[in-house]
Amino acid sequence: MHEASLVESVLVRVAQLTPAGSRVVKIRLRVGGMSGANPDALQFAFEALRGDALGEQAELLIESDPDGAELDLVEIEVDDAPD
């Protein structure tokens, strides 16, 4: 299941882009139909891996792009005042 390695790469990138002290609330991805990535498998992998990197509160939203060929990180929503 290559989706787990894709999610690991996304989580690393999110960590690099998120300001220190912020809590990630939501990540939005765009999955191209020709990328070979299965949205359900991406969601499953995210739920399994998010706790170590982001905490259980983080949510993954996946948009489909039937004509696209890539997996794109579209948006990261953060809460600057973590609990």
C-alpha positions as CSV (number, residue, x, y, z in Angstrom):
1,M,0.0,0.0,0.0
2,H,2.0,3.0,-1.2
3,E,-0.6,5.3,0.2
4,A,1.0,5.0,3.7
5,S,4.3,6.3,2.3
6,L,2.5,9.1,0.5
7,V,0.8,10.1,3.8
8,E,4.1,9.9,5.6
9,S,5.5,12.4,3.0
10,V,2.5,14.7,3.4
11,L,2.9,14.7,7.2
12,V,6.6,15.5,6.9
13,R,5.8,18.4,4.6
14,V,3.0,19.6,6.9
15,A,5.4,19.6,9.8
16,Q,7.9,21.7,7.8
17,L,5.2,24.3,6.9
18,T,3.4,24.6,10.2
19,P,4.6,27.3,12.6
20,A,6.1,26.1,15.9
21,G,3.5,26.0,18.6
22,S,0.6,25.6,16.2
23,R,-1.8,22.7,16.1
24,V,-2.8,21.3,12.8
25,V,-6.6,21.1,12.5
26,K,-7.2,20.2,8.9
27,I,-5.2,19.1,5.9
28,R,-6.7,19.3,2.4
29,L,-5.3,17.2,-0.4
30,R,-6.2,17.0,-4.1
31,V,-5.9,13.5,-5.5
32,G,-5.5,13.2,-9.3
33,G,-7.3,10.3,-10.9
34,M,-4.1,9.3,-12.7
35,S,-2.0,9.4,-9.6
36,G,-2.7,5.9,-8.7
37,A,-3.6,6.9,-5.1
38,N,-6.7,5.5,-3.6
39,P,-8.6,8.1,-1.5
40,D,-10.0,5.5,0.9
41,A,-6.5,4.1,1.5
42,L,-5.1,7.6,2.0
43,Q,-7.7,8.3,4.6
44,F,-7.0,4.9,6.4
45,A,-3.3,5.6,6.4
46,F,-3.8,9.1,7.7
47,E,-5.9,7.9,10.6
48,A,-3.3,5.3,11.5
49,L,-0.3,7.8,11.2
50,R,-1.7,11.2,12.3
51,G,-1.4,10.6,16.1
52,D,2.4,10.5,16.1
53,A,2.8,13.6,14.0
54,L,-0.3,15.7,14.5
55,G,-2.5,14.4,17.2
56,E,-5.9,12.8,16.9
57,Q,-7.7,16.1,16.3
58,A,-6.3,16.6,12.8
59,E,-8.7,16.0,9.9
60,L,-7.9,15.0,6.3
61,L,-10.1,16.3,3.5
62,I,-9.6,14.8,0.1
63,E,-10.8,16.3,-3.2
64,S,-10.8,14.3,-6.4
65,D,-9.4,15.7,-9.6
66,P,-10.3,13.1,-12.3
67,D,-8.0,14.6,-14.8
68,G,-5.1,15.2,-12.5
69,A,-1.9,13.2,-12.3
70,E,-0.6,14.2,-8.9
71,L,-1.3,14.2,-5.2
72,D,-1.2,17.9,-4.1
73,L,-1.1,19.4,-0.7
74,V,-3.7,22.2,-1.1
75,E,-4.2,23.7,2.4
76,I,-3.2,23.4,6.0
77,E,-5.5,24.8,8.6
78,V,-3.9,25.5,12.0
79,D,-5.0,26.7,15.4
80,D,-2.4,29.0,16.9
81,A,-3.6,28.5,20.4
82,P,-3.3,24.7,21.1
83,D,-5.0,23.2,24.1
